Amino acid sequence: MNLKLFFVILLILFGSFLIGLTDDVLGKIGNIIMHILGIGCVVGGIMIARSKKGKKQSS
């Protein structure tokens, strides 16, 4: 559980960094790609945090 939380926090922080980062060398398309990757990291972190490991069936 702790490793999962650590991984989720890392993904969200890395995604936020990519969203906030702009670089003139990459150009407009490079910045758009970085924003898309950042949004993907944040959404991936949220999906991992919300996922349940094993769904138990009640009998």
Secondary structure as UniProt FT lines:
FT   HELIX           2..20
FT   TURN            24..26
FT   HELIX           27..50
//
